[in-house]
Amino acid sequence: MPSTSAHSGFVHLRLQSAYSMLEGAIQPDDLAKACRRGLFPAAGLADRGNMFAAMDFSAAAKDAGVQPVIGAMVPVERPGTRTALTRPVHDWLVLFAQDAGGYTNLIALVSQAHLGVDPSDDPHLKLADFEDRTTGLLCLTAGADGALARLLADGQNVDAYAEALVRLFPGRLYIELSRCGDAIEQRAEAGLLRLAAARDLPIVATNPVKFLEARVHLAHDALLCIADSAYVEAEDRRKSNPEHRLKSADEMRRAFADLPEAIANTLVIAQRCAVAAPARKPILPRMAEGGASEDPALVAAAEAGLDKRLAARGITGEAALPYRERLAFELGVINAMGFPGYFLIVADFIGWAKAQGIPVGPGRGSGAGSVVAWALTITDLDPLEHGLLFERFLNPDRVSMPDFDIDFCETRRGEVIRYVQQRYGDAQVAQIITFGKMKARAVLKDVGRVLQMPYGQTDRLSKLVPNHPTDPWTLARTLGIGKDKDGKRYPGVPEFIAERDRDPKVKRLIEIALQLEGLPRHSSTHAAGVVIGDRPLSQLVPLYRDPRSDMAVTQFEMKAVEKAGLVKFDFLGLKTLSVLDRAAKLLKNRGVEVDWLDLPLDDPAVYALLARADTVGVFQFESEGMRRALGQVRPDCFADIVALGALYRPGPMDNIPSFANRKHKREAVALLHPMMEPILRETYGIIVYQEQVMQIARTLAGYSLGEADLLRRAMGKKIHAEMVAQKERFAEGAATNGIEKATASAIFDLVLKFANYGFNKSHAAAYALVSFQTAWLKAHHPVEFFAASMAYDITNTDRLAAFTDDARRCGVKLLPPCINASQADFSVEDGCVRYALAALKNVGEKAMEVVVAGRGAGYSGLPAFSKSVDPRLLNKRQLESLIAAGCFDGIAANRAGVHLLAEAILGTAQSAQAARESAQTALFGEATGFVDDGGLAMLVPASASWTLAETMAQEKEAFGFYFSGHPVEAWRPVLDANGALSFAEVAALPAPAGGGRRGVVMAGLIEEVRWRTPQTGRGNRYLLVTLSDRSGQYVASCFEEDTQARIEAIGGEAAAVLVQAELQWREGEDVPRITMRGITMLAEMAKRTRSRLVVALESADDAAQLAALVAAVRGKGRGELVATVPTAAGVARVRLGGDYLVDVETLSRLSRAFGAERVVSQALDPPRLALVG
């Protein structure tokens, strides 16, 4: 305990941080600072059931000059309370670590409470678990939370329990007394004092602390309501105790004036505890046999690996020298820093994964700049060929742990983690905990809910808080409180501030939310992080059980776990690797072998695809903005792909137009000094990469690459005094190369400007290779590209819709789902993609696998399907989805009729299943008592039919989008006649510089209509309309009252309309906002639009059928009907009239009767709607 004459003479020993989840409301840093202000010489952290905050509090307390006393409240099962019918009673004890051994026992017990119980049970310990594990631990009886106080308050005998505690903690057991007005405390105190006197046990005064100040009491009360899903106004609920604040030492002395020894003992306990959560140097399993040095093992493996790499690339003699020199340099740095084991561990599990055929990414992050990593096959990109720097990964002048982030195939990543568990032992491998925080929007909703405010109101308020993932807004910032990094006051959000000032209930909501914002709300597991130790991890850090994982989880989050000495390995899942692997297998099925690492990086077909921005599904390059950038740059070499991946980020993307213009010689490349030319040549004079910053410092100013990396880091921090010193150092170094001071100063300022924007080239190059691979696949094998891509988005209907549209645009035929031809997954069939059964909505992958497995040579008809399918795996909803998608068209083409038979099919299936189960051998039809094969087939009613609109609606329900064609496309003559653009065409329009407006004509099917009120609360309501066309969904706003009335008049949803639209681009936005200025029903437009239908007739019967089919639509429109008739002299065209209604149903009827290929629709009128703008 720090020696100081100024301390208060009291130590709080029942401090609960915010990591007593949804019970404590104090961040560890704030807790330490408050203890310092209160002149408490030490502070005892005892969070409920965990040690989540132990490492952070230890550091914060030391920084504040307060001795950390590290402990935990542990749950203990009360003996004799577990029965077959009731859950056991769990009480609590408070344990504090006295020394290193005690800390080890503490984390072991806390870990045991979570990992040593059945997953269905709450974490807890039994008294037996403490045997031989209490050395170095002090125990407090936990006041009203403990068994002694609870039993005494109920009038029960505590002798046996007390005896057990005395035996487990000889000379280290304290009877804890609290005076917070709690009923159990009050009823038990006298008994506790008698017990302490009878057994000569010391007493100690505590005050459970869950919030800092009295003003936080109401917010803490709301926090408990959030935890318990209760309302603040409810009476029958857990309530916050106003006494559970951080009381001063004087308050505590007054409260225990009759028991001064209880106050004095708080100091005694602090003096007996002399350990904090320990920070350690990195701890890793040893990879060398028998305790031998790992240095020579790494050298041998790396040298052998480099020999293989160079031989494979045909690099020999003088050309190999730079590689060997770089390898020797890197090995020297790695071994000097003590990291050979780290490289060997990573190489081991990556080598295992590759040996199992598990796809591994070519690299990620700065590690791709290491020749050692390349030699060990940790990465697959030649660092020298691509100008990548090792010092960006490991700096000889700054010792820091290397960090390889590894991408694995998304579906097999778990296999690699399981291998690591088996390799090092389950007890030595764990995942890392993360905490979900109560962020601005979420805390408003949480608090609003417990205050019983209308959901719509809190939802609207929360949406007033700007949501920028890269620049998160707090409630304080939204209110205009605080300043940015440049010292400018935040402007706030006026609408949000106005709501607070206008409504007292909103003001109360915000005041409470401000006090709870940022607190942890729940724990989860890091998506990729895994730690590996050289011993059971419960000897190093406390462990936790995530119910969603079969692995232990550290109770320390990522930074804390690294402080504790554990090294994190990131096992990331990258879907693109799975896509490439699946595509390679599909190609192998037809005899094409692909080596993804041996593709020629100068393939012209790839660059042609990129230049025309045909990049839907291409890794990194499929967003609308990136596709526009591709169109500007028109890359023709691998370096361009690397640069685009680095440039397409906020800030650097402003340089894309200049990059494109310089590449295509529309803009001169201006350099401040000729020595910069080799460094910036591949990026046309623009500083794009962090490595270029380092190379400029080395080449022009004589920095070592290690020093240059430190300069790069310093520039990112922009500390003025350091920048002045670095600028002088840069100028001095540049002078030795004959560079004048003014020029050196200008170069330094330029580098400083771009240092913040510069991207890691190693990462950009590694990911560019994955982008190239997917682009190569799409350019050369589009069928396999689409089949593999869709397979890994099989449950994402938006993505499937986009791939379907893109495949057709690329000329790849998608065959519809078929009960006899489709697999459960997407497949390749005769040069086409066959749609997957499991991609349909509401069917289920497992059920579809069984349907496919049970068909044998194919289902000959509905009876055969009914007899074969297992009704336990296929319900009516699944069957109707298959029917609506057309899966049975090959055996029963009338979808409407089959749909009516759904229950009959399932009834037959159930009877057949019953017959199989009872081992009946009679004929199926006789055995079931239902219908025979012929009867079932004849049940399909020939008269049942769906209109085209009904068929499309059913398809949309089954696919999640319009597969055969969008309803709007049925009006193609009207769309063409009016120059309507699709949403995809609108989104691809170039954004005007600085923003702007433009009028266009669009079309769409209205899918949803919602009224909205302006967020300011002022102004008229407006409509938010969701529409769709063949290219996807889009949303348009409607402010025009006439148009609003028109939308409501036509019934809103499921109406196909032509839209007079105004597009608005705001500065910096790529995709315009759409405002509806007017609409017209496409059905109405069809009556006014002149169009022509040409029907190819082949016989007199066809002519009679045509006449019958069009009789009902004659005289109802302006469409011209033409028949082509074969004659001896050739094909004659016969005009049958010009007053027909050419609408969706006319087209549908004629296409069904004669075949779509024999019915041609043509537009005759020019565009008839004026553009807005």
JOUR-V900635 format. One record per residue. RES is the residue in one letter. D_CENTER is the distance of its C-alpha to the mean C-alpha in whole Angstrom. Layout:
res d_center
RES D_CENTER
RES D_CENTER
This chain:
res d_center
M 45
P 46
S 49
T 50
S 53
A 51
H 48
S 48
G 50
F 47
V 44
H 41
L 40
R 38
L 35
Q 31
S 28
A 25
Y 24
S 27
M 24
L 25
E 28
G 29
A 28
I 29
Q 26
P 28
D 29
D 31
L 32
A 34
K 35
A 37
C 38
R 40
R 41
G 43
L 44
F 43
P 44
A 41
A 38
G 37
L 34
A 33
D 30
R 30
G 29
N 27
M 27
F 24
A 26
A 28
M 28
D 27
F 30
S 32
A 31
A 31
A 34
K 36
D 35
A 37
G 40
V 39
Q 40
P 37
V 38
I 35
G 35
A 33
M 34
V 34
P 34
V 38
E 39
R 42
P 45
G 46
T 44
R 42
T 43
A 42
L 42
T 40
R 38
P 39
V 39
H 37
D 39
W 38
L 39
V 38
L 38
F 39
A 39
Q 42
D 41
A 39
G 40
G 40
Y 36
T 36
N 37
L 35
I 32
A 33
L 34
V 31
S 29
Q 32
A 31
H 27
L 28
G 31
V 31
D 30
P 27
S 28
D 30
D 29
P 29
H 33
L 36
K 39
L 42
A 43
D 40
F 41
E 44
D 44
R 41
T 43
T 44
G 43
L 42
L 43
C 43
L 43
T 44
A 41
G 43
A 43
D 39
G 42
A 44
L 47
A 47
R 45
L 48
L 51
A 50
D 50
G 54
Q 53
N 54
V 52
D 54
A 52
Y 49
A 50
E 52
A 49
L 47
V 51
R 51
L 47
F 47
P 51
G 52
R 48
L 48
Y 48
I 48
E 46
L 47
S 45
R 47
C 44
G 46
D 45
A 47
I 46
E 47
Q 50
R 51
A 51
E 52
A 55
G 55
L 52
L 55
R 58
L 55
A 55
A 59
A 59
R 57
D 58
L 54
P 53
I 51
V 48
A 47
T 43
N 42
P 38
V 36
K 33
F 33
L 35
E 37
A 39
R 37
V 34
H 35
L 34
A 31
H 31
D 32
A 30
L 27
L 29
C 29
I 25
A 25
D 28
S 27
A 30
Y 32
V 33
E 37
A 37
E 40
D 39
R 36
R 35
K 36
S 36
N 39
P 40
E 41
H 38
R 38
L 39
K 43
S 45
A 47
D 50
E 49
M 48
R 52
R 53
A 51
F 52
A 56
D 58
L 56
P 55
E 55
A 51
I 50
A 52
N 50
T 47
L 48
V 49
I 46
A 44
Q 47
R 46
C 43
A 42
V 39
A 35
A 32
P 33
A 31
R 32
K 32
P 29
I 30
L 30
P 31
R 34
M 34
A 38
E 41
G 43
G 42
A 43
S 41
E 38
D 39
P 41
A 39
L 36
V 39
A 40
A 37
A 36
E 39
A 39
G 36
L 37
D 40
K 38
R 36
L 39
A 41
A 38
R 38
G 42
I 42
T 45
G 48
E 47
A 44
A 43
L 44
P 41
Y 39
R 41
E 41
R 38
L 37
A 40
F 39
E 35
L 36
G 39
V 36
I 34
N 37
A 38
M 35
G 35
F 32
P 33
G 32
Y 28
F 28
L 30
I 28
V 25
A 27
D 28
F 25
I 24
G 28
W 27
A 24
K 26
A 29
Q 27
G 26
I 22
P 21
V 20
G 19
P 22
G 20
R 18
G 19
S 22
G 23
A 24
G 27
S 29
V 32
V 32
A 28
W 29
A 32
L 31
T 28
I 25
T 25
D 26
L 27
D 31
P 30
L 34
E 34
H 31
G 32
L 29
L 30
F 30
E 31
R 27
F 26
L 29
N 31
P 35
D 36
R 33
V 32
S 28
M 26
P 25
D 21
F 20
D 17
I 17
D 15
F 16
C 16
E 13
T 16
R 18
R 16
G 17
E 21
V 21
I 20
R 23
Y 25
V 24
Q 25
Q 28
R 29
Y 29
G 29
D 27
A 29
Q 28
V 24
A 21
Q 17
I 17
I 16
T 14
F 15
G 13
K 16
M 18
K 17
A 19
R 18
A 17
V 21
L 23
K 22
D 22
V 26
G 27
R 26
V 28
L 31
Q 31
M 30
P 30
Y 26
G 27
Q 28
T 25
D 22
R 24
L 25
S 21
K 21
L 23
V 21
P 20
N 16
H 15
P 12
T 14
D 17
P 16
W 19
T 21
L 24
A 27
R 26
T 25
L 29
G 30
I 30
G 30
K 30
D 28
K 28
D 31
G 33
K 33
R 32
Y 29
P 31
G 28
V 28
P 31
E 30
F 29
I 32
A 34
E 32
R 33
D 36
R 37
D 36
P 37
K 35
V 32
K 33
R 33
L 30
I 29
E 31
I 29
A 26
L 27
Q 28
L 25
E 22
G 20
L 21
P 19
R 18
H 17
S 16
S 13
T 13
H 11
A 9
A 12
G 15
V 18
V 21
I 25
G 28
D 32
R 32
P 31
L 28
S 30
Q 32
L 30
V 28
P 27
L 25
Y 23
R 22
D 19
P 20
R 17
S 18
D 21
M 21
A 22
V 20
T 21
Q 22
F 22
E 18
M 18
K 21
A 23
V 23
E 24
K 26
A 28
G 28
L 25
V 24
K 20
F 19
D 15
F 15
L 12
G 11
L 12
K 12
T 15
L 17
S 17
V 18
L 21
D 22
R 23
A 25
A 27
K 28
L 29
L 31
K 32
N 34
R 36
G 37
V 35
E 33
V 31
D 30
W 27
L 28
D 32
L 31
P 33
L 31
D 34
D 33
P 35
A 33
V 29
Y 30
A 32
L 29
L 27
A 30
R 30
A 26
D 26
T 22
V 20
G 18
V 19
F 16
Q 16
F 19
E 18
S 17
E 20
G 21
M 20
R 23
R 25
A 25
L 26
G 29
Q 30
V 30
R 31
P 30
D 33
C 32
F 29
A 29
D 28
I 25
V 24
A 25
L 23
G 20
A 21
L 23
Y 20
R 18
P 20
G 23
P 24
M 24
D 27
N 29
I 28
P 31
S 33
F 31
A 32
N 36
R 37
K 35
H 38
K 40
R 40
E 40
A 42
V 40
A 41
L 41
L 43
H 44
P 45
M 43
M 40
E 40
P 39
I 36
L 35
R 37
E 34
T 32
Y 35
G 36
I 32
I 31
V 27
Y 26
Q 27
E 29
Q 31
V 32
M 33
Q 35
I 37
A 38
R 39
T 41
L 42
A 43
G 43
Y 40
S 39
L 36
G 35
E 36
A 35
D 31
L 32
L 33
R 30
R 28
A 31
M 31
G 27
K 29
K 32
I 34
H 37
A 40
E 38
M 38
V 41
A 42
Q 40
K 41
E 45
R 44
F 42
A 45
E 48
G 46
A 46
A 50
T 50
N 49
G 51
I 49
E 50
K 49
A 48
T 46
A 44
S 43
A 42
I 40
F 39
D 38
L 36
V 34
L 33
K 32
F 29
A 28
N 26
Y 24
G 25
F 22
N 22
K 24
S 23
H 20
A 21
A 23
A 21
Y 18
A 21
L 23
V 20
S 20
F 24
Q 24
T 22
A 24
W 27
L 26
K 26
A 29
H 31
H 30
P 28
V 29
E 27
F 24
F 23
A 24
A 21
S 19
M 19
A 19
Y 16
D 15
I 17
T 16
N 14
T 18
D 17
R 16
L 19
A 21
A 20
F 21
T 24
D 25
D 25
A 27
R 30
R 30
C 30
G 33
V 31
K 32
L 30
L 32
P 31
P 31
C 34
I 35
N 37
A 35
S 31
Q 29
A 26
D 24
F 25
S 28
V 30
E 34
D 37
G 35
C 32
V 29
R 30
Y 27
A 26
L 27
A 24
A 22
L 24
K 23
N 24
V 26
G 23
E 23
K 26
A 28
M 28
E 29
V 32
V 33
V 33
A 34
G 37
R 38
G 40
A 42
G 41
Y 41
S 45
G 44
L 43
P 46
A 44
F 41
S 42
K 44
S 41
V 38
D 37
P 37
R 35
L 32
L 32
N 33
K 34
R 31
Q 30
L 33
E 33
S 30
L 31
I 34
A 33
A 31
G 34
C 34
F 38
D 39
G 41
I 43
A 43
A 42
N 43
R 39
A 41
G 44
V 41
H 39
L 42
L 43
A 39
E 41
A 44
I 42
L 40
G 43
T 45
A 42
Q 42
S 46
A 46
Q 43
A 46
A 49
R 47
E 46
S 50
A 51
Q 53
T 55
A 56
L 55
F 51
G 53
E 56
A 54
T 51
G 54
F 51
V 52
D 52
D 51
G 53
G 53
L 49
A 49
M 51
L 49
V 47
P 49
A 50
S 50
A 46
S 44
W 41
T 42
L 39
A 37
E 37
T 36
M 33
A 32
Q 32
E 30
K 27
E 27
A 27
F 25
G 23
F 24
Y 28
F 28
S 32
G 32
H 31
P 34
V 34
E 35
A 38
W 40
R 39
P 43
V 42
L 39
D 41
A 44
N 42
G 40
A 36
L 33
S 30
F 27
A 26
E 29
V 29
A 25
A 27
L 30
P 30
A 29
P 32
A 33
G 32
G 31
G 33
R 34
R 35
G 37
V 36
V 36
M 34
A 34
G 31
L 31
I 31
E 28
E 27
V 29
R 29
W 31
R 29
T 31
P 31
Q 28
T 32
G 33
R 36
G 37
N 37
R 35
Y 33
L 31
L 28
V 28
T 26
L 27
S 27
D 28
R 28
S 25
G 23
Q 23
Y 23
V 24
A 28
S 29
C 33
F 35
E 39
E 41
D 42
T 39
Q 38
A 41
R 41
I 37
E 38
A 42
I 40
G 38
G 35
E 32
A 33
A 35
A 35
V 36
L 37
V 36
Q 37
A 34
E 34
L 31
Q 30
W 28
R 28
E 28
G 25
E 23
D 23
V 23
P 26
R 26
I 29
T 31
M 34
R 37
G 39
I 39
T 41
M 41
L 40
A 43
E 45
M 45
A 46
K 49
R 50
T 48
R 51
S 49
R 51
L 50
V 52
V 52
A 54
L 57
E 58
S 61
A 63
D 61
D 58
A 60
A 61
Q 57
L 56
A 59
A 58
L 54
V 54
A 57
A 55
V 53
R 57
G 58
K 54
G 53
R 53
G 52
E 54
L 55
V 56
A 57
T 58
V 60
P 62
T 65
A 68
A 68
G 64
V 61
A 62
R 60
V 61
R 60
L 60
G 59
G 57
D 57
Y 54
L 51
V 48
D 45
V 42
E 44
T 47
L 45
S 43
R 47
L 48
S 45
R 46
A 49
F 50
G 47
A 44
E 46
R 49
V 48
V 47
S 46
Q 47
A 47
L 50
D 49
P 48
P 45
R 46
L 44
A 44
L 41
V 40
G 40
